[in-house]
Amino acid sequence: MKLLEIRNLVVRYGVIEALHGINIDVEQGTMVALLGANGAGKSTILKAVSGLVKPASGSTIMLNGANVAGKRAHAVSKMGLSLSPEGRQIFTGLTVEENLLAGAYGLKRHTQLIEDEHGIKRKVSISVKAQLKENFDRVYKLFPVLAERKRQQASTLSGGEQQMLAVARALMNSPKILVLDEPSLGLAPLIIQDIFNTLVEIKKQGTTILIVEQNALATLKIADFAYVLELGNVSISGKASELINDQRLIDAYLGGGEKK
């Protein structure tokens, strides 16, 4: 099932056309990577699907069956998409726990179909309080250091911890799709590996992921599918396991030569 379908996505900044009719699919339960050089249009795609920039007329962005092209960011968030932005953008004047609460602002009571041990299905109403508890438990299990630092000011966290907080905050809204813009930016290799391992676990838990990354090799190792952008167009696309051996990608983004 396609959770996100992007068709003929055109974005203009004044007279500059940044995206020239992009087509992208994100299957439910997968991790899809957007790769490419600076200025290729990767972050613009994320801003368009998140409601931060308005696409040109004729663009279609289907999220879980509804066209969200041109909708405001808060409306897109309520429809199941959460963005962890480039540069983290955490609230430094708030504690870790307060940052997480801010990420959960869009939660609302909903009904869920539950199957008991006898195979009988029934609808159960899930309160916001219950969702908050479940989401706090989830992110603290994914990022134990945040549980240890939940009363600390976010400004006192290390760069890696702040990135963990940015991802955790996005998860607090129970998203169907988690959108990540450069989560490895400025981090040490060991911290990057920890975060990428956690992204794999998040996907295993059922959350679909769309990720923009400069670290092409590390991203291809954990992604299911990838699109490579060049000057506002998709130049290469395919299964990540195949693209990691694509000589064009190796020469352009992985440094050339054989991979170790």
FISEDO-187532 format. One record per residue (C-alpha): x, y, z. Coordinates in Angstrom, 2 decimals. Example, Ala and Ser with C-alpha at 12.3 -4.5 7.8 and 13.67 -1.06 7.14 Angstrom:
BEGIN
<rec u="12.30" v="-4.50" w="7.80"/>
<rec u="13.67" v="-1.06" w="7.14"/>
// end
This chain:
BEGIN
<rec u="0.00" v="0.00" w="0.00"/>
<rec u="1.30" v="3.45" w="-0.95"/>
<rec u="1.21" v="5.70" w="2.09"/>
<rec u="2.67" v="8.71" w="0.26"/>
<rec u="2.33" v="9.40" w="-3.48"/>
<rec u="3.93" v="12.46" w="-5.03"/>
<rec u="2.96" v="13.27" w="-8.61"/>
<rec u="4.22" v="16.09" w="-10.85"/>
<rec u="5.57" v="18.05" w="-7.86"/>
<rec u="6.68" v="21.50" w="-8.97"/>
<rec u="7.93" v="24.09" w="-6.46"/>
<rec u="9.01" v="27.60" w="-7.35"/>
<rec u="10.81" v="30.21" w="-5.28"/>
<rec u="9.91" v="33.38" w="-7.16"/>
<rec u="11.12" v="32.90" w="-10.73"/>
<rec u="13.37" v="29.97" w="-9.73"/>
<rec u="11.86" v="26.51" w="-10.26"/>
<rec u="13.40" v="24.23" w="-7.63"/>
<rec u="11.50" v="21.03" w="-8.51"/>
<rec u="10.55" v="20.15" w="-12.08"/>
<rec u="7.72" v="17.62" w="-11.79"/>
<rec u="8.92" v="15.06" w="-9.24"/>
<rec u="7.24" v="11.64" w="-8.89"/>
<rec u="7.91" v="9.62" w="-5.72"/>
<rec u="6.18" v="6.70" w="-3.97"/>
<rec u="6.59" v="5.64" w="-0.35"/>
<rec u="5.14" v="2.24" w="0.50"/>
<rec u="3.69" v="1.74" w="3.97"/>
<rec u="6.16" v="0.19" w="6.41"/>
<rec u="9.26" v="1.05" w="4.36"/>
<rec u="12.16" v="3.48" w="4.61"/>
<rec u="12.70" v="5.61" w="1.52"/>
<rec u="15.79" v="7.78" w="1.09"/>
<rec u="16.22" v="10.99" w="-0.91"/>
<rec u="19.85" v="11.46" w="-1.88"/>
<rec u="21.79" v="14.02" w="-3.87"/>
<rec u="24.12" v="16.99" w="-3.70"/>
<rec u="23.33" v="20.25" w="-1.93"/>
<rec u="20.78" v="22.22" w="-3.91"/>
<rec u="19.35" v="19.14" w="-5.65"/>
<rec u="15.88" v="19.74" w="-4.18"/>
<rec u="15.75" v="17.11" w="-1.42"/>
<rec u="14.75" v="19.40" w="1.43"/>
<rec u="12.29" v="21.23" w="-0.81"/>
<rec u="10.43" v="17.95" w="-1.31"/>
<rec u="10.21" v="17.48" w="2.46"/>
<rec u="8.98" v="21.05" w="2.94"/>
<rec u="6.33" v="20.54" w="0.27"/>
<rec u="4.99" v="17.29" w="1.73"/>
<rec u="5.07" v="18.79" w="5.25"/>
<rec u="3.13" v="21.90" w="4.28"/>
<rec u="6.02" v="24.34" w="4.76"/>
<rec u="6.12" v="25.42" w="1.10"/>
<rec u="3.26" v="25.56" w="-1.37"/>
<rec u="3.59" v="23.50" w="-4.56"/>
<rec u="2.62" v="24.87" w="-7.95"/>
<rec u="-0.87" v="24.09" w="-9.25"/>
<rec u="-1.16" v="20.65" w="-10.76"/>
<rec u="1.06" v="19.05" w="-8.12"/>
<rec u="-0.42" v="16.14" w="-6.17"/>
<rec u="0.73" v="14.87" w="-2.76"/>
<rec u="-1.44" v="11.98" w="-1.60"/>
<rec u="-1.00" v="11.11" w="2.09"/>
<rec u="-2.93" v="8.03" w="3.16"/>
<rec u="-5.40" v="8.60" w="0.33"/>
<rec u="-5.94" v="12.36" w="0.81"/>
<rec u="-4.41" v="15.14" w="-1.27"/>
<rec u="-2.43" v="17.40" w="1.10"/>
<rec u="-0.77" v="19.55" w="-1.58"/>
<rec u="-1.02" v="23.16" w="-0.44"/>
<rec u="-2.36" v="22.38" w="3.03"/>
<rec u="-0.80" v="24.10" w="6.03"/>
<rec u="1.77" v="22.28" w="8.14"/>
<rec u="-0.51" v="21.80" w="11.17"/>
<rec u="-3.19" v="20.20" w="8.98"/>
<rec u="-0.68" v="17.82" w="7.37"/>
<rec u="0.64" v="16.89" w="10.83"/>
<rec u="-2.87" v="16.01" w="12.02"/>
<rec u="-3.20" v="13.71" w="9.00"/>
<rec u="-0.28" v="11.59" w="10.15"/>
<rec u="3.01" v="13.15" w="9.00"/>
<rec u="5.67" v="14.35" w="11.43"/>
<rec u="8.82" v="16.23" w="10.40"/>
<rec u="12.15" v="16.19" w="12.22"/>
<rec u="13.72" v="19.25" w="10.59"/>
<rec u="17.28" v="19.95" w="9.52"/>
<rec u="19.22" v="21.56" w="12.35"/>
<rec u="17.01" v="19.84" w="14.99"/>
<rec u="15.20" v="23.09" w="15.96"/>
<rec u="14.47" v="21.90" w="19.47"/>
<rec u="13.10" v="24.34" w="22.05"/>
<rec u="16.27" v="25.09" w="24.00"/>
<rec u="14.44" v="26.97" w="26.76"/>
<rec u="12.29" v="23.93" w="27.59"/>
<rec u="13.18" v="20.66" w="29.28"/>
<rec u="13.49" v="17.40" w="27.37"/>
<rec u="10.07" v="16.32" w="28.60"/>
<rec u="8.48" v="19.65" w="27.66"/>
<rec u="9.93" v="19.34" w="24.14"/>
<rec u="8.35" v="15.90" w="23.84"/>
<rec u="5.01" v="17.21" w="25.06"/>
<rec u="5.16" v="19.96" w="22.42"/>
<rec u="5.54" v="17.26" w="19.78"/>
<rec u="2.32" v="15.61" w="20.96"/>
<rec u="0.13" v="18.69" w="20.54"/>
<rec u="-1.87" v="17.13" w="17.69"/>
<rec u="-2.96" v="14.01" w="19.57"/>
<rec u="-6.70" v="13.52" w="19.97"/>
<rec u="-9.01" v="10.78" w="21.22"/>
<rec u="-9.57" v="8.12" w="18.58"/>
<rec u="-11.08" v="4.68" w="18.22"/>
<rec u="-8.97" v="1.63" w="17.52"/>
<rec u="-9.94" v="-1.88" w="16.42"/>
<rec u="-8.70" v="-4.39" w="19.00"/>
<rec u="-8.68" v="-8.18" w="18.61"/>
<rec u="-8.87" v="-10.22" w="21.82"/>
<rec u="-7.45" v="-13.69" w="22.50"/>
<rec u="-10.57" v="-15.28" w="21.01"/>
<rec u="-10.20" v="-13.43" w="17.71"/>
<rec u="-13.15" v="-11.16" w="18.43"/>
<rec u="-12.66" v="-7.59" w="17.19"/>
<rec u="-14.12" v="-4.57" w="18.93"/>
<rec u="-13.69" v="-0.82" w="18.83"/>
<rec u="-11.92" v="0.77" w="21.79"/>
<rec u="-11.69" v="4.49" w="22.50"/>
<rec u="-8.10" v="5.57" w="23.17"/>
<rec u="-7.74" v="8.74" w="25.25"/>
<rec u="-5.04" v="11.36" w="24.72"/>
<rec u="-3.66" v="10.54" w="28.17"/>
<rec u="-3.27" v="6.88" w="27.21"/>
<rec u="-1.58" v="7.82" w="23.93"/>
<rec u="0.81" v="10.15" w="25.75"/>
<rec u="1.84" v="7.43" w="28.15"/>
<rec u="2.35" v="4.95" w="25.31"/>
<rec u="4.38" v="7.46" w="23.29"/>
<rec u="6.55" v="8.51" w="26.24"/>
<rec u="7.23" v="4.84" w="26.99"/>
<rec u="8.11" v="4.25" w="23.36"/>
<rec u="10.55" v="7.14" w="22.88"/>
<rec u="12.23" v="6.60" w="26.24"/>
<rec u="12.79" v="2.97" w="25.30"/>
<rec u="14.17" v="3.97" w="21.90"/>
<rec u="16.33" v="6.72" w="23.43"/>
<rec u="17.11" v="5.80" w="27.07"/>
<rec u="19.38" v="8.83" w="27.49"/>
<rec u="16.34" v="11.09" w="27.07"/>
<rec u="14.62" v="9.37" w="29.99"/>
<rec u="17.72" v="10.03" w="32.10"/>
<rec u="17.73" v="13.70" w="31.06"/>
<rec u="13.98" v="14.39" w="30.92"/>
<rec u="14.17" v="17.17" w="33.55"/>
<rec u="17.21" v="18.83" w="31.95"/>
<rec u="17.04" v="21.93" w="29.80"/>
<rec u="17.32" v="20.85" w="26.17"/>
<rec u="20.09" v="23.40" w="25.65"/>
<rec u="22.38" v="21.35" w="27.94"/>
<rec u="22.21" v="18.23" w="25.74"/>
<rec u="25.03" v="17.22" w="23.42"/>
<rec u="24.53" v="17.48" w="19.65"/>
<rec u="23.74" v="13.78" w="19.38"/>
<rec u="21.27" v="13.93" w="22.26"/>
<rec u="19.56" v="16.95" w="20.69"/>
<rec u="19.16" v="15.00" w="17.45"/>
<rec u="17.66" v="12.09" w="19.38"/>
<rec u="15.27" v="14.56" w="20.99"/>
<rec u="14.27" v="15.97" w="17.58"/>
<rec u="13.42" v="12.49" w="16.30"/>
<rec u="11.64" v="11.53" w="19.53"/>
<rec u="9.60" v="14.75" w="19.49"/>
<rec u="8.39" v="13.92" w="15.96"/>
<rec u="7.35" v="10.44" w="17.12"/>
<rec u="5.23" v="11.84" w="19.96"/>
<rec u="2.46" v="12.69" w="17.50"/>
<rec u="1.97" v="8.98" w="16.62"/>
<rec u="2.81" v="9.61" w="12.94"/>
<rec u="2.01" v="7.24" w="10.12"/>
<rec u="5.10" v="8.59" w="8.35"/>
<rec u="8.21" v="10.08" w="9.96"/>
<rec u="10.05" v="12.58" w="7.77"/>
<rec u="13.71" v="13.24" w="8.60"/>
<rec u="15.86" v="16.04" w="7.17"/>
<rec u="19.61" v="15.37" w="7.56"/>
<rec u="19.53" v="13.56" w="10.94"/>
<rec u="23.29" v="12.86" w="10.81"/>
<rec u="24.33" v="16.46" w="10.16"/>
<rec u="27.30" v="17.49" w="12.30"/>
<rec u="27.41" v="14.30" w="14.36"/>
<rec u="30.29" v="11.94" w="15.14"/>
<rec u="30.31" v="8.57" w="13.29"/>
<rec u="29.48" v="6.51" w="16.40"/>
<rec u="26.48" v="8.72" w="17.20"/>
<rec u="25.32" v="8.49" w="13.58"/>
<rec u="25.44" v="4.70" w="13.79"/>
<rec u="23.38" v="4.74" w="16.99"/>
<rec u="20.74" v="6.97" w="15.43"/>
<rec u="20.58" v="4.91" w="12.23"/>
<rec u="20.20" v="1.71" w="14.27"/>
<rec u="17.28" v="3.36" w="16.07"/>
<rec u="15.68" v="4.34" w="12.75"/>
<rec u="15.75" v="0.68" w="11.75"/>
<rec u="13.96" v="-0.18" w="15.01"/>
<rec u="11.38" v="2.57" w="14.43"/>
<rec u="10.62" v="1.08" w="11.01"/>
<rec u="10.32" v="-2.39" w="12.53"/>
<rec u="7.72" v="-0.98" w="14.92"/>
<rec u="5.58" v="-0.05" w="11.91"/>
<rec u="6.39" v="3.62" w="11.26"/>
<rec u="7.09" v="4.51" w="7.64"/>
<rec u="10.16" v="6.73" w="7.13"/>
<rec u="11.13" v="9.25" w="4.45"/>
<rec u="14.70" v="10.45" w="4.98"/>
<rec u="16.92" v="13.07" w="3.35"/>
<rec u="20.61" v="12.39" w="3.94"/>
<rec u="24.05" v="13.46" w="2.70"/>
<rec u="25.51" v="10.23" w="4.11"/>
<rec u="24.52" v="8.16" w="1.10"/>
<rec u="26.31" v="4.90" w="1.88"/>
<rec u="25.08" v="4.62" w="5.48"/>
<rec u="21.55" v="5.49" w="4.38"/>
<rec u="21.45" v="2.96" w="1.55"/>
<rec u="22.46" v="0.26" w="4.03"/>
<rec u="19.26" v="0.77" w="6.04"/>
<rec u="16.76" v="2.03" w="3.44"/>
<rec u="14.44" v="-0.08" w="1.28"/>
<rec u="14.24" v="2.25" w="-1.69"/>
<rec u="16.02" v="5.43" w="-2.78"/>
<rec u="15.68" v="8.34" w="-5.16"/>
<rec u="18.72" v="10.34" w="-6.26"/>
<rec u="17.99" v="13.95" w="-7.15"/>
<rec u="19.93" v="16.22" w="-9.44"/>
<rec u="18.98" v="19.85" w="-10.08"/>
<rec u="15.32" v="19.35" w="-9.20"/>
<rec u="14.84" v="16.08" w="-11.07"/>
<rec u="15.01" v="12.39" w="-10.12"/>
<rec u="18.10" v="11.09" w="-11.91"/>
<rec u="18.28" v="7.57" w="-10.44"/>
<rec u="15.81" v="5.46" w="-8.44"/>
<rec u="15.59" v="1.87" w="-7.29"/>
<rec u="15.95" v="-0.58" w="-4.46"/>
<rec u="18.60" v="0.58" w="-1.99"/>
<rec u="20.26" v="-2.85" w="-2.06"/>
<rec u="20.78" v="-2.45" w="-5.81"/>
<rec u="21.72" v="1.24" w="-5.85"/>
<rec u="24.48" v="0.63" w="-3.34"/>
<rec u="26.23" v="-1.27" w="-6.17"/>
<rec u="25.30" v="1.20" w="-8.93"/>
<rec u="28.51" v="2.54" w="-10.43"/>
<rec u="26.92" v="5.90" w="-11.28"/>
<rec u="26.00" v="6.41" w="-7.64"/>
<rec u="29.37" v="5.16" w="-6.43"/>
<rec u="31.22" v="7.61" w="-8.68"/>
<rec u="28.95" v="10.57" w="-7.88"/>
<rec u="28.20" v="10.18" w="-4.18"/>
<rec u="30.17" v="7.35" w="-2.61"/>
<rec u="33.64" v="8.53" w="-3.50"/>
<rec u="34.34" v="6.20" w="-6.42"/>
<rec u="36.15" v="2.88" w="-6.37"/>
<rec u="35.10" v="-0.21" w="-4.48"/>
<rec u="33.08" v="-0.01" w="-1.28"/>
<rec u="34.60" v="-1.54" w="1.82"/>
// end
